[in-house]
Amino acid sequence: MHSATWDTSYDLKGKTVAVIGNGASAVQLIPEVAKKAKHLTIFQRSPNWIVERNDRAFREIEKTLFRWIPFWAWLYRSYFYWRWEKSWPEFITNSRPAKKKTAQLKERVAQEVNSSELAATLTPKFPLGCRRILLSDNYYPALQRDNVAVETTSIERLDSNSLVTADGVHHHVDCLVVATGFHSHDFLPGIQVTGLGNADLHKEWENKGGAEAYLGITVAGFPNLFFLYGPNTNLGHSSIVFMIECQVHYILKTIDLLKRKGGSAIEITHNSMGEFNQTIQQNLKRTAWAGSCNSWYKSAQGKIINNWSTHTVGYWLRTRRPIADHYHVK
């Protein structure tokens, strides 16, 4: 079964299970599967950086405060926003915060994993943030259970009831869980978008080495088209909810501009979009996402198409209002 299409009717109790992958989906399901399975083998291609989730249930008094004192809820959210926002420098290549955080996470692995051999297996070789940083409090403990093993030998093939690794070993399993991620590069999958002059949006993006948009919201040649969570608006250090709120605000302001101009269509200029994307790609070169690792942040051509290039305050400032001169109104 794939992690995205889980078969809830299947009972894992007493079964021999294998999980391919150790990314964001895997670190959530592996601790739970380990509790039920007779034996669990995790097939890891490469490790990921994992930070503490520090998750807990809200107390009743907290729920009451959130419900009846909106300002308290705002303060609580603000605390977490600024707590994560200040971590942005950790994603700048070779910065002092990046080096400090890397050392802390290496120390965490060494402290939480009893076996030095396993600790080495779980310590990434790529820069912090080059791939998505994962949040978990129970992943490392799960891997040290007596019924759990981590296998790093590459998988050569599958047969009717086992995975065969490159060393010729047959790993017999009752259930294979494939936690291999999602099609994160496919913006607007299954949808054909036609712009001015019968331009095809997907072909335009293909010709540019991957999806791009002005502020991740709108594309030249495609009037009245707006995105939420579009190209280069994903984050490694904060919440996409904040970015989407900025985008909604910006779209409404752009529609107001269209109304004030008395037109029926509004379109970002090619120059404005080109300059924006040239700048953002240049800025992204100094970030961990431009590192040598493979990640879903990049297109097949190596272009970073998912992530914003700096702190979210910068995005907030850019999306307060549209610059009229950057748009054609018809």
Secondary structure as GFF3:
##gff-version 3
##sequence-region A 1 330
A	DSSP	beta_strand	16	20	.	.	.	ID=ss1
A	DSSP	alpha_helix	24	36	.	.	.	ID=ss2
A	DSSP	beta_strand	39	43	.	.	.	ID=ss3
A	DSSP	beta_strand	50	51	.	.	.	ID=ss4
A	DSSP	alpha_helix	60	68	.	.	.	ID=ss5
A	DSSP	alpha_helix	70	85	.	.	.	ID=ss6
A	DSSP	three_ten_helix	88	91	.	.	.	ID=ss7
A	DSSP	alpha_helix	96	112	.	.	.	ID=ss8
A	DSSP	alpha_helix	116	121	.	.	.	ID=ss9
A	DSSP	beta_strand	134	135	.	.	.	ID=ss10
A	DSSP	alpha_helix	139	143	.	.	.	ID=ss11
A	DSSP	beta_strand	148	151	.	.	.	ID=ss12
A	DSSP	beta_strand	155	158	.	.	.	ID=ss13
A	DSSP	beta_strand	162	165	.	.	.	ID=ss14
A	DSSP	beta_strand	170	172	.	.	.	ID=ss15
A	DSSP	beta_strand	175	178	.	.	.	ID=ss16
A	DSSP	three_ten_helix	196	198	.	.	.	ID=ss17
A	DSSP	alpha_helix	201	207	.	.	.	ID=ss18
A	DSSP	alpha_helix	240	261	.	.	.	ID=ss19
A	DSSP	beta_strand	266	268	.	.	.	ID=ss20
A	DSSP	alpha_helix	270	284	.	.	.	ID=ss21
A	DSSP	three_ten_helix	288	290	.	.	.	ID=ss22
A	DSSP	alpha_helix	312	318	.	.	.	ID=ss23
A	DSSP	three_ten_helix	324	326	.	.	.	ID=ss24
A	DSSP	beta_strand	327	329	.	.	.	ID=ss25
###
